[in-house]
Amino acid sequence: MRSVRERFPGVLLLVVTMLFCIFPLVSMLSAALQPQGSVPSGISWPSDPQWHNFADAWKVADITPLLVSSLILVAGVVPLAALFATMAGYALGQLKVPGGNVFFVLLLFGLTLPQEATIVPLYYQMRDYGLLNSRLGLILALVGGFMPFAVFWMRAHFMSIPKDLTEATAIDGASTWKSFRYVQIPLAIPAISSMCLLLFLWTWNNFLQAITLIDEPSHRTMAGALLNFVGQYSTDVVLLNAGSLIIMAPTIIVFLVFQRQFSKAMLAGAVKG
Amino acid sequence: MSSILGTARVGEAVGGPVGGRARPRSRRTTSWSGWLFALPALVMYVVFVLRPIVTAFQYSFYDWDGITASEFVGIENYRRVLTEPELLGTIGHSFFLIIFFTLIPVTGGLLIAALLQELKLRGLVTTARTLLFLPQIIPGAAAAIAWVWMFSSNGAVNQLLRAIGLESLTRAWLGDFTWALPSVGVIGSWLGLGFCTILLISGMGKIDGSIYEAARLDGAGFFNTFRSVTLPGLRHEIGVCVTITIIAALASFDIVLMSTQGGPGSSTMVPGVLIYQLGFTESRVGLASAVGIVLTVLILAVILPIQRFFREV
């Protein structure tokens, strides 16, 4: 056990890193509170913070439909992706379906595949399906894109559940589906819910698919709408920063509320992925 | 939803009437019917990920503007990606970004973790965790906006430089041909540093404290302890950090598009933004697809050896 003094350089570095992490956000807040139309300079706490800038930015950037749009996308993507991934994870991790390894290797490939490589063909594919500019199209594309990570995650969970359980329920005459529904899913709830947190975050923050598959900015995700917002207000530093902070706020709030679960999920997600 | 109901019915039909004795047979049948569970995920993955990547491969041999008839051009698109300086340069840029996206966060994180060693300052680590995760929580596009403001002539970076007497260094960072790419890199360091630090500190907690005690008793100094205890103990975590951040560097998109759009000139152009511009602004679908395939192959070529290296103990 080392003394506090010996650990001082480490603590100092950690604190500096912490400051580095919030510095850009503080700089944003300082700019967002300056009088509108002024040209802010660096970080300075305004003598008269203009909190109403946020209300104005909300109106100018038309945040309400964006919020609704993001919620619709999350409500579509998260349950669907979670259900499909849980079922597939069960098939691969517990039932050990024959040929499951092929599926598994395909998923591994998907984990390293850059989204940019598929986005252009995906665009034309969606055009052929008539799903361009529709939220349904974006939802389906995101669910597909999340499958490698999500199935991987649920497979890891089901691998850790002893096989005896499946066999015991089989003796009882419970069908595979019933055993899945009433025994396996309840046991998997912690794994499923941390996965849902990550899926929520990635859907909400989705950018590439949102800006390419949907033309109308107000039908995109909050993050996707930023592209248009910057185009329109790049010269108005005050409003741009206020608007961007509003757009970041929902994920930050959700993160602060579910902090423990989030950090656990992100660490586990990284290690498993 | 119908597929789920279908699964239920098949499952009952198989499992229902079969008693305990016939278990081996029933197990074999359920294992094949188990595919019904995997089917929805497989279909979504094949249709929205695998099919597009196969199509990209096909497109990459054609010259196509997305509307008129396409023309087969063989490997012409690949030849251009790998010979034209403008296109090849983007790959160079993305490899340069690895210094900022990977090297700085991983060495910084390791340094902090090593200096802290079996930290018992619980309160500090909990607070640190919250703040260090923030860059990962906000959308990359929003992070880019924050940094555009930081790097502007009136921004906080120049303010800081003035405050420490380095007035001569101040500039519009993202508009500077020499400094724009390193500046974009700094955004990447910001995204990765906190995450790598937390991951490495948490990995550190799993190393048996008595090993450090033994090293101390053997008279091992800081550097020796770091080399023979900390580094091997964190091997898996380092592998994870390196893998994730290298993919983030090579496939960078949102922060570059939102901060510089590849400019000034093409000094910060990376493959991801190039694909977006070629594919959606210039409608050169074949060339965009070829860049995508090259990027995919590059990432695999870099990641697979790294994975192998960090798996071996």
Interface residues (C-beta under 8 A of the other chain):
Chain A: M1 R2 R7 P9 G10 V11 L13 L14 T17 M18 F20 C21 I22 F23 P24 L25 S27 M28 A31 V39 P40 S41 G42 I43 L83 F84 A85 M87 A88 Y90 A91 L92 L95 K96 V97 P98 G100 F103 L106 L107 G110 T112 L113 P114 Q115 E116 A117 T118 I119 V120 P121 L122 Y123 Y124 Q125 L140 A141 V143 G144 G145 M147 P148 A150 V151 E167 A170 I171 G173 A174 S175 T176 W177 K178 F180 L201 W204 N205 F207 L208 T212 M222 A223 G224 L226 L227 V230 V237 L240 N241 S244 I247 M248 T251 I252 F255 L256 Q259 F262 S263 M266 L267 A270 V271 G273
Chain B: I4 T7 A8 G11 E12 V14 G15 G16 V18 G19 G20 R23 S26 R27 T30 S31 W32 S33 G34 W35 F37 A38 P40 A41 L42 M44 Y45 V47 F48 V49 L50 R51 P52 I53 T55 A56 Y59 G66 G108 L111 I112 A114 L115 L116 Q117 E118 L119 K120 L121 L124 T127 A128 R129 T130 L131 L132 F133 L134 P135 Q136 I137 I138 P139 G140 A141 A142 A143 I145 A146 W147 W149 M150 S152 N154 G155 A156 N158 Q159 L160 W190 L193 G194 F195 T197 I198 L199 S202 G209 H236 E237 V240 I244 I247 L250 A251 F253 D254 L257 M258 P271 G272 I275 Y276 G279 F280 V285 A288 S289 G292 I293 L295 T296 I299 L300 I303
